[in-house]
Structure formats: C-alpha cells, structure tokens
Amino acid sequence: TAPFISPTQVELPSVGKTQATPSQPLEVTIRASGELLLKNRAEGDDEIPVSAPNLAAEVKRMLRPDQAVVISADKNVRYEEVMNVMSALQSAQVTRIGLLAKPAR
C-alpha cells in the first residue's frame, strides 16, 4: 500500500516585467567559402564584408553596450572556423555570444 499524500498548493514567485526591450543582436555570418559578414540587426539588414584580422576591431566599433553577438555559420563550415570567430569576439571583450541554428523539421 502507498501512503496517502494530501495535495498542497504551491505559491510560485512572480516575475516583474522589464521596462527595456532587449536590443537586436550583431550577427557574424560565416559562409561556406570562409567569407565573414557583419550585420547589425538594430540598424537594418545590410551585411558588411569583413576580413578575419579586422573582425574584432569592427565588432568593437559597431557593438553597443547592451547588445549581444550571434554567430551564424553555414553547415559546411569547419568547427575550427567558428571557434576562431568566437576567439576574435572574446578578444573584442564581447561577453554575450550566441550561435544561430535552424530548427530541425
């Protein structure tokens, strides 16, 4: 036999609403060809080509204090290239880095 446990009500904490909406991220795209592109989603959909050595400087120049950076890489890009971009972002003192992926169907 199992002991009878009477159901109890749980008081869950409430979360206040934030006043500020999160800003659109800065996106670094890595194409299969190795080409790097920067897109500031907060300012539109224009993609700016950038070389790997200049990536950190360009990100520093474009990045706002409250803005995250996301990496969007072609599925055929080597993992090492993604890690190199992450390294460049860290050297630019980017603290919020994410990866974009297409959901499976």
Secondary structure as the mmCIF struct_conf table of DSSP 4:
data_model
#
loop_
_struct_conf.conf_type_id
_struct_conf.id
_struct_conf.beg_label_comp_id
_struct_conf.beg_label_asym_id
_struct_conf.beg_label_seq_id
_struct_conf.end_label_comp_id
_struct_conf.end_label_asym_id
_struct_conf.end_label_seq_id
HELX_LH_PP_P HELX_LH_PP_P1 LEU A 12 SER A 14
HELX_LH_PP_P HELX_LH_PP_P2 GLY A 16 THR A 18
BEND BEND1 GLN A 19 ALA A 20
HELX_LH_PP_P HELX_LH_PP_P3 THR A 21 PRO A 25
STRN STRN1 LEU A 26 ILE A 30
TURN_TY1_P TURN_TY1_P1 ALA A 32 SER A 33
BEND BEND2 GLY A 34 GLY A 34
STRN STRN2 LEU A 36 ASN A 40
HELX_RH_3T_P HELX_RH_3T_P1 ARG A 41 GLU A 43
BEND BEND3 ASP A 45 ASP A 45
STRN STRN3 GLU A 47 VAL A 50
HELX_RH_3T_P HELX_RH_3T_P2 ALA A 52 ASN A 54
HELX_RH_AL_P HELX_RH_AL_P1 LEU A 55 MET A 62
TURN_TY1_P TURN_TY1_P2 PRO A 65 ASP A 66
STRN STRN4 VAL A 69 ALA A 73
TURN_TY1_P TURN_TY1_P3 LYS A 75 ASN A 76
BEND BEND4 VAL A 77 VAL A 77
HELX_RH_AL_P HELX_RH_AL_P2 TYR A 79 SER A 91
TURN_TY1_P TURN_TY1_P4 ALA A 92 GLN A 93
STRN STRN5 ILE A 97 LEU A 99
HELX_LH_PP_P HELX_LH_PP_P4 LYS A 102 ALA A 104
#
